[in-house]
Each structure stands twice: as C-alpha cells, then as structure tokens.
Amino acid sequence: MTDHKADLVVLGGGSGGYAAAIRATELGKSVVVIEKDKVGGTCLHRGCIPTKALLHAAEVADHVRSAAHVGVTAHFEGIDVAGVTSYREGIVAKKFKGLEGLLKSRGITVVAGDGRLLPDGAVAVGDDVYRGADVVLATGSYSRSLPGLEIGGRVLTSEGALALDVVPERVIILGGGVIGVEFASVWRSFGAEVTIVEALDHLVPNEDIVLSKALERAFRKRGITAKLGVRFAGVTQTDAGVQISLEDGAVLDADYLLVAVGRGPATAGLGFEEAGVTLDRGFVTVDERGQTSAPNIWAVGDIVPGLQLAHRSFAQGIFVAEQIAGLSPASVPEASIPRVTYSSPEVASVGLTEAQARDLHGDAIVAVEYNLAGNAKSEILGTAGLVKVVRVVGGSIVGVHLIGDRVGELITEAQLVVGWEAHPDDLAPLIHAHPTQSEALGEAFLALAGKPLHAL
Ligand SMILES: Cc1cc2nc3c(=O)[nH]c(=O)nc-3n(C[C@H](O)[C@H](O)[C@H](O)COP(=O)(O)OP(=O)(O)OC[C@H]3O[C@@H](n4cnc5c(N)ncnc54)[C@H](O)[C@@H]3O)c2cc1C
C-alpha cells in the first residue's frame, strides 16, 4: 500500500470535479483527480457535447429538406449514421484532448482508477491511498430506469441511444423531460417515427406552462406524437422490436424504447456513509458552503440535489475550491441557473415560472409574452416561438422563458437580468441590435416598462 498526499483530492473528473481541480490549482493547491473512465465525465463523453453534435446534424438535415423554401437547390438523400458518429466523436475527441492538456498544464495529477472513500476520509485506488487536507466528491450520475424495467437489448438509456448504429424507423421515448425531448427531436429530424410517453400532463413539465404547450404544438407539427398523462405499464422485446403497454390499455410497437426518466446520483458502494457523509435517497447532503456532514469533505455536481446541469457543476466546483482556499465566494444561487433544452425548437428559461412567482408573491405579479411572429430575424429563420417575462409589480424581473429555434443563445442576457434583479425601467433604454432574435427580449422589457414598440 502506497500513501500519497495532496492539498486536495477530487473523486471524479467530470464537470464538477475538474472545475474544482482547476480553480484549486489557481489558488496554489496541489491537486489529485481520481477518474475511473475519462476526464470530462458524462457531459463531454455521453451527455451535453455528443447530443448537441447530433442536434446540429439534425438541424442540417432539416435545412437541407427545407432548402427549396429559401431558393436553394438541394436534395436530402438520408442520414449516414457512421458519418454522423465520426463527426460527433471527432468533436468529443478534440475537446477531450484539450481538457487533458489543460489539466496537465495546470500541474493536476490525474490518477486512472476506481476510487473509494475510506472511513478516515482518504481515497483508496487499488493499493494506493490518496490523502487530501480536503476531498471533493464529484462522482456524477447514472441513467435511471423504472422498477421492473430492465435496460438491455432494444431497451436503451441515453448511453445506448448514442451507441446505436442505425436510425430507428419507429422509436418510443419514455419521459418527456430534457433528455427525452432532445432525442425525440434528433430522431424525428433523422426520419424516425417518434412517440413520447410522459406520465405528467406536459412535455418539459418543469418549465412555464406556456413553453410546454408551445413545445407540444411544435412537436405535433413536426409529426412527433406525445402521449401525455399516461403511465408506462410494461415492455416485451423480440429480436425485431419492442412492444410497450400503457396503463390506459394502449399498446405501442417500435424498434427501440429509450428510457429517459431521469438520472440518479452515483454514490452507492463508494464508502461515503462509512466516512460520515450523510446521504438522502442517494444524494449527498451539503450545507450552503457545499460541505458534507464529514469535516473537510465537500460535494459538487449531479450528486448534490438540484438541477443536474454541467454549468451548475462547474460553478459549484469553482465555489467549493474557493471555500477550501479560504476565500468567501458568493454562493451558487440555484434559482438563477439557466436551463436549456436544445431541441428544435429550443426551450430556455431562467428564474421563476409565472406559477412559481404567483405562489411566492400572490397577485403582485405581471407577465408579458412577445410572440416571435413579430420578430424579423425569427421570420427569416422560419421559427415560431415566444418570449415570456415575469416581474414582481413595481419590482424586478424574476423569470424569463423562451421557445424557438436558437433561443438558447438568448438565455445569457436573461440570466443577467434575473441574476442582477433588474427592473424593466433599467432595461428599456438598452438597445438590442436589429435584426436579432434578442429584440424579442427587448420588446418584452419595453412592454413591461409600459412602452411597447412592436407589440400591442
Ligand atoms: C444525454 C445527456 C445530455 C446532457 N446534456 C446536457 C446539456 O446539454 N447541458 C448541461 O448543462 N448538462 C447536460 N447534461 C447533464 C450533465 O452531463 C451533467 O449535469 C454533468 O456531467 C454533471 O457533472 P458531474 O461532475 O457532477 O458528473 P459527471 O460528469 O458524471 O462526472 C463524474 C465523473 O466521476 C467519475 N467517477 C464516478 N465514480 C468514480 C469512482 N468511484 N472513482 C473514480 N471516478 C469515478 C465518472 O467516471 C465521471 O467521469 C446531459 C446529460 C446527459 C446524460
């Protein structure tokens, strides 16, 4: 057994873990990252990046199909899955190489291996033991299933969906949240018949209801079927396909079933509780500083209850590294973390939905909607959609909600507005370049300030 010492030992080299490692080295700490697979984690290898590459290929396919509409002669012949995969993997490989180089250049030691927390707070990897003055747990998450629903064969998680070497002719997606919606969008653009089954009454059910309804309309128009408010009952599979039954008695046939019902924390069997780290339904309980119940052991990312997003993990990693270094960083406010569903159309939001704002502030809430039909750039791009802005009467803007192609890029401005608790009167004088989709936000701010321009 060999003992190694460092100021900080990070267990898991995904978004949260490597962000903590980089920030800690910037603050003069020696850092060891223990990673059993590849640094970059879910987001880089199996999540954000490969799925966004797929969505881009899907967008190109849609543009080719509709090229004649803008007077461009093109003919859509089909999807070369091997070509899409090599494009996608090329991007991931480049970013992976870049990240490895970055960690190396910062002097971070990356140890390849399966780490386990020991009762005294050190981390064991095989016969080696890594002792840090502080330890950051960042072991991420895994694709969940439903009780009795076994993954395998033609029943896939998002990892299996990424590994498919065909475009399914017919596919059923269990779960109308962000991952289900993104795969539905890709597969439809690639030519598949897609059915989403969602137990709740709406797609993207955590979003403001106007976005859910607008997405449902857009998907209906694209030929994506959504079975809402109905529960999955069971699945049987053969070599040729799957048959899914629903609790309302419906039976659906398809080539594959994608299970996209959420992600659970990857914390089981890692020695966390034995080391004094309290878990709640598998998630690590932390205080407002990101510290677990065990002294000098911190946790970040998907294992901490809340939004499971890469940029939240980055922010928490930086925050915790700064705490460890003795700084007093501002906390990461869950409420102003931007959320984007990168489908076609995109759904993006930050802050409170109108319903949440009303729960908090009663009737002292005003919301305006601006339809992208009035926005020239959206007309040029051929996208429908809307912007909804929620404010407290006489007070600040507390929520911004967007739907339409490319609106994910607008969430940055919305985040500043909500994060800085801006009032519409502060924003009204700020000029949005014409013609951009951001003007739709500007129009909503003007309307809230009582001086609408291109709105009623
Ligand atoms: C299909 C899909 C699409 C997504 N798209 C987006 C998106 O567009 N935008 C977005 O913000 N988020 C997206 N996410 C979510 C995002 O990937 C996660 O929120 C993010 O990766 C969480 O970071 P993390 O550091 O907590 O965990 P991870 O990135 O999962 O990293 C954890 C790391 O720890 C390692 N590890 C685990 N246990 C051990 C151990 N015992 N020893 C050593 N190493 C260990 C793992 O190998 C892994 O590398 C997506 C997720 C999926 C599945």
The ligand as a Gaussian input file, in Angstrom:
#p B3LYP/6-31G(d) Opt

LIG

0 1
 C      -27.735000      12.709000     -22.639000
 C      -27.352000      13.843000     -21.727000
 C      -27.311000      15.136000     -22.227000
 C      -26.955000      16.175000     -21.388000
 N      -26.914000      17.432000     -21.911000
 C      -26.589000      18.464000     -21.110000
 C      -26.516000      19.779000     -21.646000
 O      -26.722000      19.996000     -22.835000
 N      -26.170000      20.786000     -20.806000
 C      -25.928000      20.569000     -19.481000
 O      -25.650000      21.523000     -18.753000
 N      -25.960000      19.331000     -18.938000
 C      -26.295000      18.281000     -19.734000
 N      -26.307000      17.013000     -19.204000
 C      -26.015000      16.847000     -17.761000
 C      -24.517000      16.894000     -17.486000
 O      -23.877000      15.917000     -18.269000
 C      -24.255000      16.654000     -16.002000
 O      -25.006000      17.570000     -15.257000
 C      -22.783000      16.828000     -15.655000
 O      -21.999000      15.957000     -16.409000
 C      -22.580000      16.552000     -14.153000
 O      -21.242000      16.727000     -13.828000
 P      -20.609000      15.926000     -12.590000
 O      -19.209000      16.391000     -12.488000
 O      -21.477000      16.013000     -11.427000
 O      -20.659000      14.391000     -13.032000
 P      -20.082000      13.614000     -14.280000
 O      -19.879000      14.484000     -15.446000
 O      -20.983000      12.430000     -14.432000
 O      -18.650000      13.137000     -13.813000
 C      -18.468000      12.197000     -12.809000
 C      -17.160000      11.503000     -13.075000
 O      -16.809000      10.729000     -11.949000
 C      -16.259000       9.508000     -12.380000
 N      -16.416000       8.554000     -11.291000
 C      -17.571000       8.119000     -10.741000
 N      -17.322000       7.283000      -9.727000
 C      -15.990000       7.175000      -9.647000
 C      -15.114000       6.450000      -8.798000
 N      -15.586000       5.655000      -7.846000
 N      -13.785000       6.570000      -8.980000
 C      -13.302000       7.370000      -9.962000
 N      -14.073000       8.065000     -10.790000
 C      -15.399000       7.984000     -10.622000
 C      -17.049000       9.167000     -13.635000
 O      -16.335000       8.270000     -14.456000
 C      -17.229000      10.537000     -14.263000
 O      -16.204000      10.839000     -15.166000
 C      -26.622000      15.934000     -20.027000
 C      -26.632000      14.624000     -19.530000
 C      -26.973000      13.593000     -20.362000
 C      -26.974000      12.193000     -19.830000

